[in-house]
Amino acid sequence: MHAHQRSCGLLACLLLCATPSALAQQSSGNQSPVAADAAKTTITVTVTGRDHRPISGLKAEDFTIYKDGQRLLISSVESADTPACVAIVADESSSMRGKLAAIASAMGDFVRASNSGNQILPVAFNDEVTIEEKFTTDAALVEKGLMREDPHGGTALYNAVMGTADYLAKNKECNKRVLVVLSDGEDTEGRKTLEAALAFLQCAGNPLIYAIGLPHPDRAISSHGRYALEEMANRSGGAAFFIEDFNGLHKAVLKIADELKNQYAVTYVAHTGGPDIKIEAHASGQKNMSVRTNVADPMDLSAGEPAYRAAMSSCVLQRVATSAGNDHQR
């Protein structure tokens, strides 16, 4: 992508497992023994209560992690309210006429309510994907970057999400990557499929995704469009919100900002082999808590762009094929 008016047409992928670092450590209590080939893995965890608000102040003893029925050793639990690279991916197709000012204003409030160190990337899309500004911490520049004089064209939703995830994955300064996606419907361009987009997101480092389904001017968001936003968000450990009018947009973005500031970085010890774990949270006076996890694993960029692109393509194809095989078995 270029600094201005950059178009994204991309296809790639991510292995949904964190790259572990070697660790040999002794365990105690009812936790499984830690062998010499054990490793540390850090995941981002969001804990919400019955009112769907984030629960803060939890310690290591408030979490339990299991893998294959065995309790794992938790080596640390820290606040994940660290500066993140946050891309705001906003639908600016023809159906957005008359709505951009409300979207820009809400996202400006989102920036002001978020970690002050966050690097924000405004991304506008219709049939094409455009980055109007570079990373910024300035809410006013974010609002400017999301204002287009004449919204037009269709909705290349998957291309926008994939291109933005790829852009963040290749930025070595981004340790925590987040996409906030705003759209009023499903992809109308048909250049990519939902399956390819989901595979690409996993292969591109599994960024944390929050999706906001915007009200369409003359109809409710389609069931497929709703499903697509939910799948992209839920698989990443994020969340999807669907608003009935633009008065609800500010409430949704402030909720997202609050979640990002109250997440946990949980590090546990296990044998290598992927993040197929179960994690539980416990807190005095809290019932029916919900726990969501995100395992970020950006691809190695050290071998250069051609090797990175080849690995991404291979990863996407493999994941799409695996998904198709699983669907056929069902």
Phi, psi and omega in degrees: 000144178267172185296327181227145177051052183267131179259143182239122171227095194229158172214126178191206194192178177207139174275122186280063173209142183282146177282115186274157173250144186296141178205131172244124186208149178271147178244169180217175177066217183265017177274151184292149180299149180253115182271175183295336181265014177286164183211159177265138176229133178249130179235154174268127185239133175247127179241124178236154180266189182298333179273007179069013176267147181294144178257122182254170174082012180283150179247177181302322182290350179271356180244148173226133180235134178237146172224121182053039177083353181261133178286135183259157177280126174265117184272335178195152172226120182230163175293136177261018176279069179246157179305134182235159169269114185243116177263126176262108187257101191249129176292121177232042177281182186299332181288353181266007179301132179082002184244348188296325180297319179293320179295313181298318180296317180296319182287333172297318177295324177301314180297316182293332181271352185268178175305128185295343179270357180300138173262117187257135180238108177283129180231121178254142178216146165226251171284341179238171181243128185229130172258113185278330183228164171277180176304141181209158171252001186270115181299325180295321178292327176296314179299318178297319182293340181261004180260117176244133186298322185224088176302135183201170173085186182268197186238099177268064187300310184294319178298322180294314181293317180294315180297320180291318177299319179296318180299316179291322182298329183272000178266108185292344180279349183268107177269326175240123186243130183226137171244128170251111188254126179240122180204153180259008180180190185279169178295124181256358184269330175071015180279339177226159177254163177298320180299317178294322180295316179297318178296317180299315181301319178294319181287337182268024174102002179053060178296152177286128186240129170245127182244138177238115177277114183274151178292133177278148184297330185228007179197164176286157177299139183293158179297323179290320178297319178296316180299317181298315180295320179294318181296314180299319182286310187295322181293337181271350186092006177270212182205157178243140179236141179233117186256147181272334178209171186285351173293334180275352183292316179299320180298318181294315184290327177290328175295319178297314179300320180294319178298315182298331181274352184234031177267170182237144169259105184255122179251126180232165183245130179201167171295153176296155178141014172106163187266034179282075186237165172240128181237136179235151176235145182225136178211140180299130178082000181249133176232158177055043178285144178252135180239125177239144183233150174228127177248107181270135181211075180298147178288155179291125180259358189293335183277358178099167185301313181300317180293320177299313182295320179295319179295321178296314181299317179297318181296315180298312181300318180295317182290321177296318179296319178296319179296318179296321179295320178294320178296321180294322179293326178287000000 
